[in-house]
Amino acid sequence: MSIDFASSLAGWQTASVDGTFEEAMEALESIVALLDTGELTLDQSIESFETGARLSARCQRLLEQAELRVELVQRQFDVDTPAEPPF
């Protein structure tokens, strides 16, 4: 498996700072797949892990923001939410 690690890392780092949720998740999935190959050096693995942690935090922040937006809309339009999921 031949990859341009530096280029991939740069893209992942960009997604961890200002990527959409989908971009951050895609980058995180790519990192996990690459780490699973076992073909990275120790330094590359650590850099990938650090970037993955930032991507995970970005995804969490974006999900929290989305939840707040949904709650705001529900309050604004007086939408009832079920106490438990219907399934």
N, CA, C and O atoms as a Maestro MAE file, in Angstrom:
{
 s_m_m2io_version
 :::
 2.0.0
}

f_m_ct {
 s_m_title
 :::
 protein
 m_atom[348] {
  # First column is atom index #
  i_m_mmod_type
  r_m_x_coord
  r_m_y_coord
  r_m_z_coord
  i_m_residue_number
  s_m_chain_name
  s_m_pdb_residue_name
  s_m_pdb_atom_name
  i_m_atomic_number
  :::
  1 25 0.850 -1.179 0.000 1 A "MET " " N  " 7
  2 3 0.000 0.000 0.000 1 A "MET " " CA " 6
  3 2 0.892 1.238 0.000 1 A "MET " " C  " 6
  4 15 1.697 1.433 0.911 1 A "MET " " O  " 8
  5 25 0.747 2.047 -1.000 2 A "SER " " N  " 7
  6 3 1.568 3.239 -1.107 2 A "SER " " CA " 6
  7 2 0.678 4.468 -0.974 2 A "SER " " C  " 6
  8 15 -0.242 4.669 -1.767 2 A "SER " " O  " 8
  9 25 0.958 5.281 0.025 3 A "ILE " " N  " 7
  10 3 0.201 6.514 0.217 3 A "ILE " " CA " 6
  11 2 1.169 7.663 0.407 3 A "ILE " " C  " 6
  12 15 2.322 7.476 0.797 3 A "ILE " " O  " 8
  13 25 0.680 8.836 0.127 4 A "ASP " " N  " 7
  14 3 1.450 10.041 0.416 4 A "ASP " " CA " 6
  15 2 1.016 10.485 1.807 4 A "ASP " " C  " 6
  16 15 0.055 11.238 1.962 4 A "ASP " " O  " 8
  17 25 1.737 10.007 2.813 5 A "PHE " " N  " 7
  18 3 1.333 10.251 4.200 5 A "PHE " " CA " 6
  19 2 1.251 11.738 4.515 5 A "PHE " " C  " 6
  20 15 0.296 12.184 5.151 5 A "PHE " " O  " 8
  21 25 2.237 12.507 4.079 6 A "ALA " " N  " 7
  22 3 2.259 13.946 4.385 6 A "ALA " " CA " 6
  23 2 1.029 14.644 3.818 6 A "ALA " " C  " 6
  24 15 0.424 15.485 4.483 6 A "ALA " " O  " 8
  25 25 0.661 14.295 2.594 7 A "SER " " N  " 7
  26 3 -0.509 14.898 1.964 7 A "SER " " CA " 6
  27 2 -1.787 14.485 2.693 7 A "SER " " C  " 6
  28 15 -2.666 15.311 2.940 7 A "SER " " O  " 8
  29 25 -1.880 13.207 3.032 8 A "SER " " N  " 7
  30 3 -3.053 12.719 3.763 8 A "SER " " CA " 6
  31 2 -3.160 13.408 5.116 8 A "SER " " C  " 6
  32 15 -4.244 13.836 5.513 8 A "SER " " O  " 8
  33 25 -2.047 13.515 5.819 9 A "LEU " " N  " 7
  34 3 -2.036 14.144 7.136 9 A "LEU " " CA " 6
  35 2 -2.491 15.596 7.044 9 A "LEU " " C  " 6
  36 15 -3.258 16.062 7.887 9 A "LEU " " O  " 8
  37 25 -2.026 16.306 6.033 10 A "ALA " " N  " 7
  38 3 -2.426 17.708 5.858 10 A "ALA " " CA " 6
  39 2 -3.936 17.816 5.662 10 A "ALA " " C  " 6
  40 15 -4.575 18.693 6.243 10 A "ALA " " O  " 8
  41 25 -4.503 16.937 4.856 11 A "GLY " " N  " 7
  42 3 -5.950 16.940 4.638 11 A "GLY " " CA " 6
  43 2 -6.721 16.614 5.902 11 A "GLY " " C  " 6
  44 15 -7.746 17.231 6.192 11 A "GLY " " O  " 8
  45 25 -6.220 15.634 6.658 12 A "TRP " " N  " 7
  46 3 -6.883 15.263 7.910 12 A "TRP " " CA " 6
  47 2 -6.826 16.409 8.906 12 A "TRP " " C  " 6
  48 15 -7.800 16.671 9.613 12 A "TRP " " O  " 8
  49 25 -5.691 17.093 8.964 13 A "GLN " " N  " 7
  50 3 -5.546 18.202 9.907 13 A "GLN " " CA " 6
  51 2 -6.479 19.352 9.544 13 A "GLN " " C  " 6
  52 15 -7.037 20.004 10.426 13 A "GLN " " O  " 8
  53 25 -6.647 19.598 8.255 14 A "THR " " N  " 7
  54 3 -7.584 20.630 7.816 14 A "THR " " CA " 6
  55 2 -8.999 20.269 8.243 14 A "THR " " C  " 6
  56 15 -9.734 21.117 8.750 14 A "THR " " O  " 8
  57 25 -9.383 19.012 8.039 15 A "ALA " " N  " 7
  58 3 -10.721 18.564 8.430 15 A "ALA " " CA " 6
  59 2 -10.923 18.670 9.934 15 A "ALA " " C  " 6
  60 15 -12.040 18.908 10.393 15 A "ALA " " O  " 8
  61 25 -9.856 18.495 10.705 16 A "SER " " N  " 7
  62 3 -9.990 18.552 12.165 16 A "SER " " CA " 6
  63 2 -10.186 19.976 12.665 16 A "SER " " C  " 6
  64 15 -10.635 20.181 13.793 16 A "SER " " O  " 8
  65 25 -9.852 20.961 11.837 17 A "VAL " " N  " 7
  66 3 -9.980 22.364 12.236 17 A "VAL " " CA " 6
  67 2 -11.262 22.988 11.699 17 A "VAL " " C  " 6
  68 15 -12.011 23.614 12.449 17 A "VAL " " O  " 8
  69 25 -11.516 22.820 10.411 18 A "ASP " " N  " 7
  70 3 -12.674 23.503 9.830 18 A "ASP " " CA " 6
  71 2 -13.498 22.642 8.889 18 A "ASP " " C  " 6
  72 15 -14.255 23.170 8.074 18 A "ASP " " O  " 8
  73 25 -13.367 21.341 8.984 19 A "GLY " " N  " 7
  74 3 -14.145 20.458 8.124 19 A "GLY " " CA " 6
  75 2 -15.570 20.293 8.614 19 A "GLY " " C  " 6
  76 15 -15.882 20.540 9.779 19 A "GLY " " O  " 8
  77 25 -16.425 19.873 7.702 20 A "THR " " N  " 7
  78 3 -17.790 19.540 8.083 20 A "THR " " CA " 6
  79 2 -17.765 18.254 8.896 20 A "THR " " C  " 6
  80 15 -16.732 17.589 8.985 20 A "THR " " O  " 8
  81 25 -18.888 17.910 9.480 21 A "PHE " " N  " 7
  82 3 -18.975 16.659 10.235 21 A "PHE " " CA " 6
  83 2 -18.618 15.482 9.334 21 A "PHE " " C  " 6
  84 15 -17.857 14.594 9.720 21 A "PHE " " O  " 8
  85 25 -19.181 15.491 8.129 22 A "GLU " " N  " 7
  86 3 -18.938 14.385 7.201 22 A "GLU " " CA " 6
  87 2 -17.467 14.300 6.797 22 A "GLU " " C  " 6
  88 15 -16.913 13.206 6.701 22 A "GLU " " O  " 8
  89 25 -16.839 15.443 6.562 23 A "GLU " " N  " 7
  90 3 -15.413 15.450 6.212 23 A "GLU " " CA " 6
  91 2 -14.556 14.940 7.365 23 A "GLU " " C  " 6
  92 15 -13.616 14.172 7.160 23 A "GLU " " O  " 8
  93 25 -14.885 15.368 8.562 24 A "ALA " " N  " 7
  94 3 -14.129 14.924 9.731 24 A "ALA " " CA " 6
  95 2 -14.304 13.423 9.954 24 A "ALA " " C  " 6
  96 15 -13.340 12.727 10.273 24 A "ALA " " O  " 8
  97 25 -15.523 12.925 9.789 25 A "MET " " N  " 7
  98 3 -15.764 11.484 9.953 25 A "MET " " CA " 6
  99 2 -15.028 10.680 8.888 25 A "MET " " C  " 6
  100 15 -14.447 9.636 9.182 25 A "MET " " O  " 8
  101 25 -15.055 11.166 7.656 26 A "GLU " " N  " 7
  102 3 -14.348 10.472 6.573 26 A "GLU " " CA " 6
  103 2 -12.844 10.424 6.850 26 A "GLU " " C  " 6
  104 15 -12.201 9.396 6.641 26 A "GLU " " O  " 8
  105 25 -12.296 11.533 7.316 27 A "ALA " " N  " 7
  106 3 -10.870 11.572 7.649 27 A "ALA " " CA " 6
  107 2 -10.564 10.621 8.801 27 A "ALA " " C  " 6
  108 15 -9.554 9.918 8.780 27 A "ALA " " O  " 8
  109 25 -11.427 10.602 9.792 28 A "LEU " " N  " 7
  110 3 -11.237 9.706 10.936 28 A "LEU " " CA " 6
  111 2 -11.283 8.245 10.492 28 A "LEU " " C  " 6
  112 15 -10.471 7.432 10.936 28 A "LEU " " O  " 8
  113 25 -12.220 7.916 9.626 29 A "GLU " " N  " 7
  114 3 -12.310 6.549 9.104 29 A "GLU " " CA " 6
  115 2 -11.066 6.182 8.304 29 A "GLU " " C  " 6
  116 15 -10.597 5.046 8.375 29 A "GLU " " O  " 8
  117 25 -10.532 7.124 7.549 30 A "SER " " N  " 7
  118 3 -9.306 6.877 6.780 30 A "SER " " CA " 6
  119 2 -8.129 6.606 7.704 30 A "SER " " C  " 6
  120 15 -7.314 5.720 7.448 30 A "SER " " O  " 8
  121 25 -8.048 7.375 8.776 31 A "ILE " " N  " 7
  122 3 -6.960 7.183 9.738 31 A "ILE " " CA " 6
  123 2 -7.051 5.801 10.377 31 A "ILE " " C  " 6
  124 15 -6.049 5.095 10.491 31 A "ILE " " O  " 8
  125 25 -8.244 5.423 10.787 32 A "VAL " " N  " 7
  126 3 -8.421 4.111 11.416 32 A "VAL " " CA " 6
  127 2 -8.023 3.001 10.448 32 A "VAL " " C  " 6
  128 15 -7.330 2.058 10.829 32 A "VAL " " O  " 8
  129 25 -8.462 3.117 9.194 33 A "ALA " " N  " 7
  130 3 -8.122 2.096 8.199 33 A "ALA " " CA " 6
  131 2 -6.614 2.022 7.987 33 A "ALA " " C  " 6
  132 15 -6.048 0.935 7.875 33 A "ALA " " O  " 8
  133 25 -5.976 3.172 7.932 34 A "LEU " " N  " 7
  134 3 -4.531 3.202 7.715 34 A "LEU " " CA " 6
  135 2 -3.776 2.643 8.920 34 A "LEU " " C  " 6
  136 15 -2.806 1.902 8.761 34 A "LEU " " O  " 8
  137 25 -4.217 2.995 10.109 35 A "LEU " " N  " 7
  138 3 -3.584 2.448 11.307 35 A "LEU " " CA " 6
  139 2 -3.746 0.926 11.362 35 A "LEU " " C  " 6
  140 15 -2.849 0.214 11.813 35 A "LEU " " O  " 8
  141 25 -4.885 0.445 10.902 36 A "ASP " " N  " 7
  142 3 -5.145 -1.000 10.906 36 A "ASP " " CA " 6
  143 2 -4.217 -1.775 9.980 36 A "ASP " " C  " 6
  144 15 -4.012 -2.973 10.177 36 A "ASP " " O  " 8
  145 25 -3.653 -1.111 8.972 37 A "THR " " N  " 7
  146 3 -2.767 -1.825 8.045 37 A "THR " " CA " 6
  147 2 -1.451 -2.194 8.703 37 A "THR " " C  " 6
  148 15 -0.807 -3.166 8.309 37 A "THR " " O  " 8
  149 25 -1.046 -1.420 9.709 38 A "GLY " " N  " 7
  150 3 0.230 -1.668 10.367 38 A "GLY " " CA " 6
  151 2 1.427 -1.254 9.538 38 A "GLY " " C  " 6
  152 15 2.554 -1.634 9.855 38 A "GLY " " O  " 8
  153 25 1.208 -0.482 8.481 39 A "GLU " " N  " 7
  154 3 2.292 -0.092 7.577 39 A "GLU " " CA " 6
  155 2 2.929 1.251 7.907 39 A "GLU " " C  " 6
  156 15 3.871 1.667 7.232 39 A "GLU " " O  " 8
  157 25 2.435 1.930 8.924 40 A "LEU " " N  " 7
  158 3 2.995 3.233 9.274 40 A "LEU " " CA " 6
  159 2 4.173 3.066 10.221 40 A "LEU " " C  " 6
  160 15 4.269 2.086 10.959 40 A "LEU " " O  " 8
  161 25 5.061 4.043 10.179 41 A "THR " " N  " 7
  162 3 6.139 4.070 11.166 41 A "THR " " CA " 6
  163 2 5.527 4.448 12.516 41 A "THR " " C  " 6
  164 15 4.367 4.854 12.589 41 A "THR " " O  " 8
  165 25 6.301 4.313 13.556 42 A "LEU " " N  " 7
  166 3 5.815 4.686 14.886 42 A "LEU " " CA " 6
  167 2 5.443 6.165 14.921 42 A "LEU " " C  " 6
  168 15 4.387 6.528 15.438 42 A "LEU " " O  " 8
  169 25 6.307 7.019 14.375 43 A "ASP " " N  " 7
  170 3 6.020 8.460 14.366 43 A "ASP " " CA " 6
  171 2 4.754 8.768 13.572 43 A "ASP " " C  " 6
  172 15 3.934 9.578 14.005 43 A "ASP " " O  " 8
  173 25 4.590 8.128 12.415 44 A "GLN " " N  " 7
  174 3 3.389 8.337 11.610 44 A "GLN " " CA " 6
  175 2 2.148 7.859 12.359 44 A "GLN " " C  " 6
  176 15 1.095 8.493 12.295 44 A "GLN " " O  " 8
  177 25 2.275 6.752 13.059 45 A "SER " " N  " 7
  178 3 1.146 6.227 13.832 45 A "SER " " CA " 6
  179 2 0.744 7.200 14.931 45 A "SER " " C  " 6
  180 15 -0.443 7.439 15.152 45 A "SER " " O  " 8
  181 25 1.732 7.757 15.615 46 A "ILE " " N  " 7
  182 3 1.438 8.708 16.691 46 A "ILE " " CA " 6
  183 2 0.811 9.977 16.125 46 A "ILE " " C  " 6
  184 15 -0.159 10.489 16.685 46 A "ILE " " O  " 8
  185 25 1.349 10.488 15.026 47 A "GLU " " N  " 7
  186 3 0.765 11.676 14.385 47 A "GLU " " CA " 6
  187 2 -0.669 11.403 13.958 47 A "GLU " " C  " 6
  188 15 -1.551 12.244 14.131 47 A "GLU " " O  " 8
  189 25 -0.890 10.229 13.403 48 A "SER " " N  " 7
  190 3 -2.237 9.855 12.971 48 A "SER " " CA " 6
  191 2 -3.183 9.767 14.156 48 A "SER " " C  " 6
  192 15 -4.317 10.239 14.089 48 A "SER " " O  " 8
  193 25 -2.714 9.160 15.243 49 A "PHE " " N  " 7
  194 3 -3.535 9.040 16.444 49 A "PHE " " CA " 6
  195 2 -3.895 10.415 16.995 49 A "PHE " " C  " 6
  196 15 -5.047 10.656 17.354 49 A "PHE " " O  " 8
  197 25 -2.918 11.317 17.063 50 A "GLU " " N  " 7
  198 3 -3.172 12.678 17.560 50 A "GLU " " CA " 6
  199 2 -4.196 13.394 16.686 50 A "GLU " " C  " 6
  200 15 -5.111 14.046 17.189 50 A "GLU " " O  " 8
  201 25 -4.031 13.266 15.378 51 A "THR " " N  " 7
  202 3 -4.974 13.904 14.462 51 A "THR " " CA " 6
  203 2 -6.354 13.275 14.605 51 A "THR " " C  " 6
  204 15 -7.366 13.973 14.558 51 A "THR " " O  " 8
  205 25 -6.394 11.966 14.779 52 A "GLY " " N  " 7
  206 3 -7.666 11.279 14.993 52 A "GLY " " CA " 6
  207 2 -8.371 11.766 16.249 52 A "GLY " " C  " 6
  208 15 -9.594 11.911 16.258 52 A "GLY " " O  " 8
  209 25 -7.616 12.017 17.300 53 A "ALA " " N  " 7
  210 3 -8.208 12.538 18.537 53 A "ALA " " CA " 6
  211 2 -8.813 13.919 18.297 53 A "ALA " " C  " 6
  212 15 -9.899 14.218 18.793 53 A "ALA " " O  " 8
  213 25 -8.107 14.763 17.532 54 A "ARG " " N  " 7
  214 3 -8.650 16.092 17.203 54 A "ARG " " CA " 6
  215 2 -9.909 15.967 16.337 54 A "ARG " " C  " 6
  216 15 -10.877 16.703 16.531 54 A "ARG " " O  " 8
  217 25 -9.887 15.040 15.391 55 A "LEU " " N  " 7
  218 3 -11.062 14.827 14.539 55 A "LEU " " CA " 6
  219 2 -12.252 14.348 15.366 55 A "LEU " " C  " 6
  220 15 -13.381 14.793 15.158 55 A "LEU " " O  " 8
  221 25 -11.996 13.454 16.289 56 A "SER " " N  " 7
  222 3 -13.061 12.951 17.154 56 A "SER " " CA " 6
  223 2 -13.662 14.087 17.980 56 A "SER " " C  " 6
  224 15 -14.881 14.180 18.122 56 A "SER " " O  " 8
  225 25 -12.808 14.943 18.518 57 A "ALA " " N  " 7
  226 3 -13.285 16.093 19.294 57 A "ALA " " CA " 6
  227 2 -14.093 17.037 18.411 57 A "ALA " " C  " 6
  228 15 -15.111 17.572 18.849 57 A "ALA " " O  " 8
  229 25 -13.651 17.248 17.173 58 A "ARG " " N  " 7
  230 3 -14.389 18.109 16.231 58 A "ARG " " CA " 6
  231 2 -15.774 17.533 15.967 58 A "ARG " " C  " 6
  232 15 -16.770 18.256 15.994 58 A "ARG " " O  " 8
  233 25 -15.832 16.236 15.713 59 A "CYS " " N  " 7
  234 3 -17.125 15.592 15.467 59 A "CYS " " CA " 6
  235 2 -18.042 15.760 16.673 59 A "CYS " " C  " 6
  236 15 -19.227 16.055 16.513 59 A "CYS " " O  " 8
  237 25 -17.511 15.577 17.864 60 A "GLN " " N  " 7
  238 3 -18.306 15.727 19.083 60 A "GLN " " CA " 6
  239 2 -18.840 17.148 19.211 60 A "GLN " " C  " 6
  240 15 -20.013 17.347 19.527 60 A "GLN " " O  " 8
  241 25 -17.979 18.142 18.964 61 A "ARG " " N  " 7
  242 3 -18.424 19.547 19.034 61 A "ARG " " CA " 6
  243 2 -19.520 19.821 18.010 61 A "ARG " " C  " 6
  244 15 -20.511 20.481 18.324 61 A "ARG " " O  " 8
  245 25 -19.350 19.319 16.792 62 A "LEU " " N  " 7
  246 3 -20.350 19.555 15.751 62 A "LEU " " CA " 6
  247 2 -21.675 18.886 16.096 62 A "LEU " " C  " 6
  248 15 -22.737 19.450 15.833 62 A "LEU " " O  " 8
  249 25 -21.626 17.695 16.679 63 A "LEU " " N  " 7
  250 3 -22.858 17.023 17.105 63 A "LEU " " CA " 6
  251 2 -23.545 17.796 18.228 63 A "LEU " " C  " 6
  252 15 -24.770 17.917 18.237 63 A "LEU " " O  " 8
  253 25 -22.772 18.315 19.164 64 A "GLU " " N  " 7
  254 3 -23.344 19.109 20.254 64 A "GLU " " CA " 6
  255 2 -23.993 20.377 19.713 64 A "GLU " " C  " 6
  256 15 -25.067 20.768 20.168 64 A "GLU " " O  " 8
  257 25 -23.346 21.023 18.743 65 A "GLN " " N  " 7
  258 3 -23.920 22.223 18.131 65 A "GLN " " CA " 6
  259 2 -25.220 21.893 17.403 65 A "GLN " " C  " 6
  260 15 -26.185 22.654 17.474 65 A "GLN " " O  " 8
  261 25 -25.244 20.771 16.709 66 A "ALA " " N  " 7
  262 3 -26.455 20.358 15.994 66 A "ALA " " CA " 6
  263 2 -27.586 20.088 16.983 66 A "ALA " " C  " 6
  264 15 -28.733 20.462 16.738 66 A "ALA " " O  " 8
  265 25 -27.264 19.445 18.092 67 A "GLU " " N  " 7
  266 3 -28.275 19.166 19.111 67 A "GLU " " CA " 6
  267 2 -28.848 20.462 19.676 67 A "GLU " " C  " 6
  268 15 -30.057 20.570 19.881 67 A "GLU " " O  " 8
  269 25 -27.990 21.439 19.928 68 A "LEU " " N  " 7
  270 3 -28.463 22.732 20.429 68 A "LEU " " CA " 6
  271 2 -29.368 23.423 19.421 68 A "LEU " " C  " 6
  272 15 -30.370 24.032 19.796 68 A "LEU " " O  " 8
  273 25 -29.022 23.330 18.150 69 A "ARG " " N  " 7
  274 3 -29.861 23.939 17.106 69 A "ARG " " CA " 6
  275 2 -31.234 23.285 17.065 69 A "ARG " " C  " 6
  276 15 -32.250 23.969 16.944 69 A "ARG " " O  " 8
  277 25 -31.263 21.958 17.166 70 A "VAL " " N  " 7
  278 3 -32.539 21.239 17.157 70 A "VAL " " CA " 6
  279 2 -33.381 21.653 18.367 70 A "VAL " " C  " 6
  280 15 -34.579 21.900 18.236 70 A "VAL " " O  " 8
  281 25 -32.760 21.727 19.532 71 A "GLU " " N  " 7
  282 3 -33.479 22.142 20.738 71 A "GLU " " CA " 6
  283 2 -34.029 23.555 20.591 71 A "GLU " " C  " 6
  284 15 -35.147 23.836 21.024 71 A "GLU " " O  " 8
  285 25 -33.254 24.439 19.987 72 A "LEU " " N  " 7
  286 3 -33.702 25.812 19.774 72 A "LEU " " CA " 6
  287 2 -34.919 25.850 18.858 72 A "LEU " " C  " 6
  288 15 -35.885 26.561 19.136 72 A "LEU " " O  " 8
  289 25 -34.878 25.102 17.787 73 A "VAL " " N  " 7
  290 3 -36.013 25.058 16.856 73 A "VAL " " CA " 6
  291 2 -37.237 24.475 17.549 73 A "VAL " " C  " 6
  292 15 -38.352 24.965 17.366 73 A "VAL " " O  " 8
  293 25 -37.032 23.434 18.341 74 A "GLN " " N  " 7
  294 3 -38.157 22.828 19.053 74 A "GLN " " CA " 6
  295 2 -38.803 23.824 20.004 74 A "GLN " " C  " 6
  296 15 -40.029 23.901 20.084 74 A "GLN " " O  " 8
  297 25 -37.989 24.587 20.725 75 A "ARG " " N  " 7
  298 3 -38.540 25.600 21.635 75 A "ARG " " CA " 6
  299 2 -39.212 26.729 20.859 75 A "ARG " " C  " 6
  300 15 -40.282 27.205 21.239 75 A "ARG " " O  " 8
  301 25 -38.578 27.150 19.774 76 A "GLN " " N  " 7
  302 3 -39.100 28.264 18.985 76 A "GLN " " CA " 6
  303 2 -40.467 27.935 18.408 76 A "GLN " " C  " 6
  304 15 -41.344 28.798 18.355 76 A "GLN " " O  " 8
  305 25 -40.652 26.707 17.979 77 A "PHE " " N  " 7
  306 3 -41.908 26.318 17.349 77 A "PHE " " CA " 6
  307 2 -42.760 25.439 18.259 77 A "PHE " " C  " 6
  308 15 -43.727 24.822 17.812 77 A "PHE " " O  " 8
  309 25 -42.393 25.387 19.539 78 A "ASP " " N  " 7
  310 3 -43.141 24.638 20.540 78 A "ASP " " CA " 6
  311 2 -43.415 23.205 20.081 78 A "ASP " " C  " 6
  312 15 -44.545 22.718 20.131 78 A "ASP " " O  " 8
  313 25 -42.360 22.560 19.641 79 A "VAL " " N  " 7
  314 3 -42.467 21.183 19.168 79 A "VAL " " CA " 6
  315 2 -42.252 20.257 20.355 79 A "VAL " " C  " 6
  316 15 -41.256 20.354 21.071 79 A "VAL " " O  " 8
  317 25 -43.208 19.357 20.546 80 A "ASP " " N  " 7
  318 3 -43.060 18.371 21.615 80 A "ASP " " CA " 6
  319 2 -42.105 17.286 21.168 80 A "ASP " " C  " 6
  320 15 -42.129 16.851 20.017 80 A "ASP " " O  " 8
  321 25 -41.272 16.860 22.086 81 A "THR " " N  " 7
  322 3 -40.375 15.745 21.793 81 A "THR " " CA " 6
  323 2 -40.756 14.585 22.692 81 A "THR " " C  " 6
  324 15 -41.026 14.774 23.878 81 A "THR " " O  " 8
  325 25 -40.777 13.392 22.133 82 A "PRO " " N  " 7
  326 3 -41.122 12.241 22.960 82 A "PRO " " CA " 6
  327 2 -40.070 12.021 24.043 82 A "PRO " " C  " 6
  328 15 -38.881 12.256 23.825 82 A "PRO " " O  " 8
  329 25 -40.520 11.570 25.207 83 A "ALA " " N  " 7
  330 3 -39.601 11.315 26.308 83 A "ALA " " CA " 6
  331 2 -38.668 10.160 25.981 83 A "ALA " " C  " 6
  332 15 -37.511 10.146 26.401 83 A "ALA " " O  " 8
  333 25 -39.176 9.198 25.235 84 A "GLU " " N  " 7
  334 3 -38.375 8.044 24.838 84 A "GLU " " CA " 6
  335 2 -38.537 7.829 23.341 84 A "GLU " " C  " 6
  336 15 -39.572 8.175 22.771 84 A "GLU " " O  " 8
  337 25 -37.523 7.262 22.704 85 A "PRO " " N  " 7
  338 3 -37.660 6.952 21.274 85 A "PRO " " CA " 6
  339 2 -38.831 5.996 21.048 85 A "PRO " " C  " 6
  340 15 -39.106 5.148 21.897 85 A "PRO " " O  " 8
  341 25 -39.519 6.123 19.920 86 A "PRO " " N  " 7
  342 3 -40.717 5.310 19.671 86 A "PRO " " CA " 6
  343 2 -40.422 3.855 19.342 86 A "PRO " " C  " 6
  344 15 -41.338 3.131 18.949 86 A "PRO " " O  " 8
  345 25 -39.205 3.404 19.482 87 A "PHE " " N  " 7
  346 3 -38.904 2.009 19.143 87 A "PHE " " CA " 6
  347 2 -38.448 1.241 20.336 87 A "PHE " " C  " 6
  348 15 -38.153 0.051 20.229 87 A "PHE " " O  " 8
  :::
 }
 m_bond[347] {
  # First column is bond index #
  i_m_from
  i_m_to
  i_m_order
  :::
  1 1 2 1
  2 2 3 1
  3 3 4 2
  4 3 5 1
  5 5 6 1
  6 6 7 1
  7 7 8 2
  8 7 9 1
  9 9 10 1
  10 10 11 1
  11 11 12 2
  12 11 13 1
  13 13 14 1
  14 14 15 1
  15 15 16 2
  16 15 17 1
  17 17 18 1
  18 18 19 1
  19 19 20 2
  20 19 21 1
  21 21 22 1
  22 22 23 1
  23 23 24 2
  24 23 25 1
  25 25 26 1
  26 26 27 1
  27 27 28 2
  28 27 29 1
  29 29 30 1
  30 30 31 1
  31 31 32 2
  32 31 33 1
  33 33 34 1
  34 34 35 1
  35 35 36 2
  36 35 37 1
  37 37 38 1
  38 38 39 1
  39 39 40 2
  40 39 41 1
  41 41 42 1
  42 42 43 1
  43 43 44 2
  44 43 45 1
  45 45 46 1
  46 46 47 1
  47 47 48 2
  48 47 49 1
  49 49 50 1
  50 50 51 1
  51 51 52 2
  52 51 53 1
  53 53 54 1
  54 54 55 1
  55 55 56 2
  56 55 57 1
  57 57 58 1
  58 58 59 1
  59 59 60 2
  60 59 61 1
  61 61 62 1
  62 62 63 1
  63 63 64 2
  64 63 65 1
  65 65 66 1
  66 66 67 1
  67 67 68 2
  68 67 69 1
  69 69 70 1
  70 70 71 1
  71 71 72 2
  72 71 73 1
  73 73 74 1
  74 74 75 1
  75 75 76 2
  76 75 77 1
  77 77 78 1
  78 78 79 1
  79 79 80 2
  80 79 81 1
  81 81 82 1
  82 82 83 1
  83 83 84 2
  84 83 85 1
  85 85 86 1
  86 86 87 1
  87 87 88 2
  88 87 89 1
  89 89 90 1
  90 90 91 1
  91 91 92 2
  92 91 93 1
  93 93 94 1
  94 94 95 1
  95 95 96 2
  96 95 97 1
  97 97 98 1
  98 98 99 1
  99 99 100 2
  100 99 101 1
  101 101 102 1
  102 102 103 1
  103 103 104 2
  104 103 105 1
  105 105 106 1
  106 106 107 1
  107 107 108 2
  108 107 109 1
  109 109 110 1
  110 110 111 1
  111 111 112 2
  112 111 113 1
  113 113 114 1
  114 114 115 1
  115 115 116 2
  116 115 117 1
  117 117 118 1
  118 118 119 1
  119 119 120 2
  120 119 121 1
  121 121 122 1
  122 122 123 1
  123 123 124 2
  124 123 125 1
  125 125 126 1
  126 126 127 1
  127 127 128 2
  128 127 129 1
  129 129 130 1
  130 130 131 1
  131 131 132 2
  132 131 133 1
  133 133 134 1
  134 134 135 1
  135 135 136 2
  136 135 137 1
  137 137 138 1
  138 138 139 1
  139 139 140 2
  140 139 141 1
  141 141 142 1
  142 142 143 1
  143 143 144 2
  144 143 145 1
  145 145 146 1
  146 146 147 1
  147 147 148 2
  148 147 149 1
  149 149 150 1
  150 150 151 1
  151 151 152 2
  152 151 153 1
  153 153 154 1
  154 154 155 1
  155 155 156 2
  156 155 157 1
  157 157 158 1
  158 158 159 1
  159 159 160 2
  160 159 161 1
  161 161 162 1
  162 162 163 1
  163 163 164 2
  164 163 165 1
  165 165 166 1
  166 166 167 1
  167 167 168 2
  168 167 169 1
  169 169 170 1
  170 170 171 1
  171 171 172 2
  172 171 173 1
  173 173 174 1
  174 174 175 1
  175 175 176 2
  176 175 177 1
  177 177 178 1
  178 178 179 1
  179 179 180 2
  180 179 181 1
  181 181 182 1
  182 182 183 1
  183 183 184 2
  184 183 185 1
  185 185 186 1
  186 186 187 1
  187 187 188 2
  188 187 189 1
  189 189 190 1
  190 190 191 1
  191 191 192 2
  192 191 193 1
  193 193 194 1
  194 194 195 1
  195 195 196 2
  196 195 197 1
  197 197 198 1
  198 198 199 1
  199 199 200 2
  200 199 201 1
  201 201 202 1
  202 202 203 1
  203 203 204 2
  204 203 205 1
  205 205 206 1
  206 206 207 1
  207 207 208 2
  208 207 209 1
  209 209 210 1
  210 210 211 1
  211 211 212 2
  212 211 213 1
  213 213 214 1
  214 214 215 1
  215 215 216 2
  216 215 217 1
  217 217 218 1
  218 218 219 1
  219 219 220 2
  220 219 221 1
  221 221 222 1
  222 222 223 1
  223 223 224 2
  224 223 225 1
  225 225 226 1
  226 226 227 1
  227 227 228 2
  228 227 229 1
  229 229 230 1
  230 230 231 1
  231 231 232 2
  232 231 233 1
  233 233 234 1
  234 234 235 1
  235 235 236 2
  236 235 237 1
  237 237 238 1
  238 238 239 1
  239 239 240 2
  240 239 241 1
  241 241 242 1
  242 242 243 1
  243 243 244 2
  244 243 245 1
  245 245 246 1
  246 246 247 1
  247 247 248 2
  248 247 249 1
  249 249 250 1
  250 250 251 1
  251 251 252 2
  252 251 253 1
  253 253 254 1
  254 254 255 1
  255 255 256 2
  256 255 257 1
  257 257 258 1
  258 258 259 1
  259 259 260 2
  260 259 261 1
  261 261 262 1
  262 262 263 1
  263 263 264 2
  264 263 265 1
  265 265 266 1
  266 266 267 1
  267 267 268 2
  268 267 269 1
  269 269 270 1
  270 270 271 1
  271 271 272 2
  272 271 273 1
  273 273 274 1
  274 274 275 1
  275 275 276 2
  276 275 277 1
  277 277 278 1
  278 278 279 1
  279 279 280 2
  280 279 281 1
  281 281 282 1
  282 282 283 1
  283 283 284 2
  284 283 285 1
  285 285 286 1
  286 286 287 1
  287 287 288 2
  288 287 289 1
  289 289 290 1
  290 290 291 1
  291 291 292 2
  292 291 293 1
  293 293 294 1
  294 294 295 1
  295 295 296 2
  296 295 297 1
  297 297 298 1
  298 298 299 1
  299 299 300 2
  300 299 301 1
  301 301 302 1
  302 302 303 1
  303 303 304 2
  304 303 305 1
  305 305 306 1
  306 306 307 1
  307 307 308 2
  308 307 309 1
  309 309 310 1
  310 310 311 1
  311 311 312 2
  312 311 313 1
  313 313 314 1
  314 314 315 1
  315 315 316 2
  316 315 317 1
  317 317 318 1
  318 318 319 1
  319 319 320 2
  320 319 321 1
  321 321 322 1
  322 322 323 1
  323 323 324 2
  324 323 325 1
  325 325 326 1
  326 326 327 1
  327 327 328 2
  328 327 329 1
  329 329 330 1
  330 330 331 1
  331 331 332 2
  332 331 333 1
  333 333 334 1
  334 334 335 1
  335 335 336 2
  336 335 337 1
  337 337 338 1
  338 338 339 1
  339 339 340 2
  340 339 341 1
  341 341 342 1
  342 342 343 1
  343 343 344 2
  344 343 345 1
  345 345 346 1
  346 346 347 1
  347 347 348 2
  :::
 }
}
